[in-house]
Amino acid sequence: MNTLIQVEQLYRYYGDHLAVNNVSFTLEKGEILGFLGPNGAGKSSTMQMICGNLAPSSGQIRINGIDILDNPKEAKAELGYLPENPPVYRDLTVDEYLHYCAGLHRVAKDKTKAALDNAKERCGLTDVGDRLIGNLSKGYQQRVGIAQAILHSPAVIILDEPTVGLDPIQIREIRQLIRDLGREHGIILSTHILPEVQESCSRVQIIHRGELVLNDTIQGLEQRMGASSLMIATRQAADQAKLAAIAGVKSVEALDHNRIRIFHDKQANPAEQVAALAVAQNWGLYELTPEKRTIEQIFVEITQQAPPHLGEGAVKEVQA
């Protein structure tokens, strides 16, 4: 594996307030990392330190093997960044703006045209080079923002809320562009749109009260979302006691209109036994649906829990 970002034991204090607490992670080439966290969790501070805009109180950050504190210019040259509001000049054409950005990124003059053509092709901008950016749709302005971030062929691309304000078709196009870019780069995607992570990312991290509380692959996240309850509906009232007696069933909850929610161990799905019992008892089973937790539910569950080693006073300080 080619490690493009290596963050080790990162801390950041603001006075006495610990905003980032011992954060460590890596980003490999080909990975798209979804970076999530509620407001005030330390996500923005972590991102700013990775980008070199904020110095850590302690810890180490390497970008494509280059220490960002020891060699900031060389390390930052390996980064491409799209902030939440694309830094585009609306009164310039796409070509004029990208040519200007190429100069900022120190792209050699004899390589500028090839860099512009490559960025425009990858971002679907080839036919709009002579259009004023202010006359483009929000989706195309996002594409221009991504194009400026990849002009200099950085190892790492950091995207902050890249689909905010886009319509559903534009969102699908930008997500596909992110997946395409992820084949050749390492990407960090910061977003508050939780389904975005499932659609675009290969790994997800959640930061909460300054600590990484989840670091998992999308496959691992989907396993966490696996069914732990069943919804059944019957024409005749079902015997809750008999349902509760089935192996693996933890509890049952009566709902309206002869509907029942059955909570069970994840390792023992009793759907087959429930169906067999309903048929044997002639309850008239017409619905048997496994329920899955959403990524939003998992996010809320994780971020409502305090890190286990923090005392009550520390939690109150962070919340304040």
Phi, psi and omega in degrees: 000147179256104183281119183261329174230132176229111179250125184232121172047058184274129177232147172215121176255144165243097189065237178269355184273124178270106184270326179231123192238098172056053180270128177223135174193169177232160173230125181261157175299135181091353179269145170242110186260119174276122184248112187240158175174146176292168178301135179082011184277345184106004182294312181296321178297317179297316181296319180294324177292320178297322181281352179084012179271349182218130181278136175288152173292324171199164182115177185225140176230124175243131177249112184053041177087358184255127179289123187286340177275322181283323183225071187298319182295314180295320181292316182293334177295342179269004183248142167238137190225131172242107177289172183302319175258109185306133184277060184259153176258111189293339182268006174255156170284167179301314181296317180298316182294315181293326176296319177297316180295326178299322176295319178297324180276003179059039173286131181302142185301323182285353179247001186295313183299316180296322179294318178296314181299319181294314181296318180294321179295315183293331183259008177069038184244008187303324185269002183238019183301328183262010180271143173294134181299325180296341180266359180272157176292164179302321180297318179288328175295324175296320178298320178296319178298319178291323179299318179294333181284339183248003184307319187265017179052057181287157177288324186238136175241128179247122183242124181252110179050059188288347183245010180297131176083004180267155176279168186303324180291317178296322179299315179298321180294316181292322178298319178294321177298318179298317179297321179295316179295328182296344179288332185245349183232174163259135185234134169251122182247111177262125185206154170258356180270100190296320177300338177302322182297315180296323184284325192247334194260158174257342179212154183226140174232140174239127176253137183214125182052041174086354183242149171284116181254351175211132174215101189212160173284164177297324178297318178295322178297319180294329174294322176297331181277358184302156185298134171231012175209156177238145173249125177237149175225135184227154177286323175258152179298128180277152178277107184296325181296320180291324177294318181294338182278352181291139181301133179093345179280128181267321178195166176231149181228119180282131176247196181273163173055048177057034176252141184224137173259129182248117177267135185217165174296140179299328184282348184226091179278115185269020186304317182296317180293322178297315180297316180297319179295318180298320178292315181297325181271358178057046179279346182075058181293124177232001173212132174215101190235121172291134178260139179243143172285145176272164176297330177295318179297318179296317179301314182295318180300316183291316186278354173270353179260137175282146173308135191300331185270354180279132177283172183299320180297320180294320180297317180296323180297317181293318181294329179293000000 
